Amino acid sequence: MDFAQPVTLENAFVRLEPLTEAHAGDLAEAAVGLEGAWYTSVPAPSDVADEIARRLRWHAEGHMNPFAVRRLATGRIVGMTTFCNIDQPNRRVEIGHTWLGIEAQRTEVNPAAKLLLLGHAFDACEAICVQLRTHWHNRQSRAAIERLGAKLDGVLRNDRIMPDGTLRDTVVYSILPHEWPAVRRGLQARLERD
């Protein structure tokens, strides 16, 4: 299976739905309160429709597969995530461009979504490597990635220029196929505790 192929992924906690313009209203509500997160790229509520259009354009170009994240306990759309930087010939992909609304942070949503995305990447798409990247200063994201069991590959210094002109150092993590069973079990155990 191709990383860019639209697919709905679901477990007992979340449903990852192919992103559409119809998700804009719910995503604008989920983005409220995240405007001060300078180290990540959460769209302002008024910019959600443009962000959806951009992600759908990247999907059409073949380098992103965007999802809306629905929390099943509430039925609400609580954020977005993607397969991005798709390298299909080499079976490599990144999970990124992820953000969750305040109500979904530090809940079952992120581990449940990562379980679905990693399972699809390794089991259905036969990935040889799944990367996760974040801003050096996004300590919350770094801690979440490390809790997954991803290994630190390194830091890309001055990797990109942020919208406000600051330079971003990007921390790169990865999970390989032989690590996936332990990562899966760790995520399942976290969800059982929650």
N, C-alpha and C positions, 0 to 999 in steps of 0.2 A: 504494500500500500504506500502511496505517496504522502509525504508530510503535508502537502498543500491541499490534499483532497478534503472537501468539507465533510465533517462528521460531527454527530452529536455524541458526547461522552457523558455517562451518568453513573453515579453510585448512590448510596443511601443519603448522602449529604449535599451534593451539588450536581447541577447539570451544566455542562459546557456546551453552549449552543452556538452554531455558526453566527457570527456577528452580522446584524442587518441594521438598516436605518430605523427599523421599528423599535430598537432598543434605546434610542436616543433619550427619550423622556426619563426612563428609569435610571439610565447611566448619569444623566445630568443631576438627578436627585442624589445618587450615590457619591458624586464628586463634591458635593457641598461639604465644606469644612477642611478640604485638603489643599486649599489654595496656597498655604504657606510651606508646602513641602518642596523647597527649592532644589533639592538634590534628586528629585525624581520627576518623571514627565506625566503627571496627572493633568488632564485637560481641565480648564475652568468649566463650570457648568454650562456657560454660554458657548464654549468651544467644542462641546462633545460631538455635535453633528459633523463638524469639520474633521475631528479626529477619526470618527467612524469612516468618513469618506476616504481619508488618507489610508487607513488600514485596508479598506476594501480595494483601493487602487493598488496597494502593494501585493494584495492577494492575487489580483488579476495579473500582475507582473510575475508572480510565481515565487516571491521570496517571503511570504507571510501567510499564515493561516490564523485569522483572528477569531476569538471566542468571546461571547458575553458569559459571565459567571452568574448562575442563578443559585441562590441558597435555598435548598428545598424546605428547610424548617420554616421559612417565612414566605416562600414563593417569589421573593424579590430578586431582581437583578442587582448585584452588589459590586460589580467591577468588570474588568476586562483582562484577558491574557492572550498570548499568542505562541504559536510556533513561528520563529523568525530566523533570519539568516539561514534559510533552508539551502542545504547543499545535498541535493538528492543523489547525484552520482556517487558521492562519498558517504552517503547515509549518515550525515551529521546535521544536527539541528540545535537551535537554541530555544529555550523557553524564556520569554521575556516580554517587555512592554506590558508588564503586569501591574495593576493597581487594584486595590480593594477599598471600598468605602469604610468609614470609621466603624460602623456597626459590625462589619465582618472581620475586622482586624483582630488578631489573637483569638480566633475561634477555630472551629473545625474546617472552615472554608478553604484556607490555603493548603493545609496538608491533603485534604480530600481532592482538591483540584490538581495538585502536583502528582498525586497517586494516579489519577486518570491520564494526565498528559504523559508522564513517564511510562506508564503501562502501554499507552498507545504507541509511543515512540519506539520502545524496545520490543514489545510483543507483536504489534501489527506492522510496524514500518521497519523493523530489524535495524534500528539505529546502532552505529558503532560508537557514538559519542553524543551525549546531550550536554550542552553548555548552559550555564546560568551566569548572567553578568549583572553587576550593580555598581553604583557610584561608591567610591571609597568612603564618603561621609554618610552613606545610608546604612548605618549600623543595624537598624531593625531588619532590613532586608538581608544583610550579610549574616546576621544571627539565624534568620529563618532558613537561609540556604545551607548554612553549616549544620543546622538541626536535621536537614534532610539526609545528611551523610555525603554530600557532594565534597569533592576534594578541591583544594585551592590549587589552581594552575599558575596564577601569578597576577601581577598588577600591570596594566597598560597605562603608563604615565602620560599625562596630557593627551589622552585618547580622543577627546572631542571638545568642541567649544559649545557650551551650554547657551540656551536662549538669552540669558542675562550677561553673556560674555565671559563668564568664569570658565576655567579649564577643568575638565572632568578626568580624574584618574579612575579607570574602570577595573574592578576586581573580577577576575574570571575564575569560575569554578566549573567542574565537569563531573559527570557520572558515566562510567563505562559499563558495557553489558555484564561483565562478571561481578560488578558491584551492585547491579540492579536488584538481585534477590534480597540482599541485606537492607538496602534502602527501602524496598517495598515492605519488608517485614517491620521495619522501624515506623514507617508511615501508618501501617495497619494497627500497630500497637498504640500509637498516639491517638488514633481515631477511636479505638476501643476504650481508652482511658477517658476520652472526652465524652 
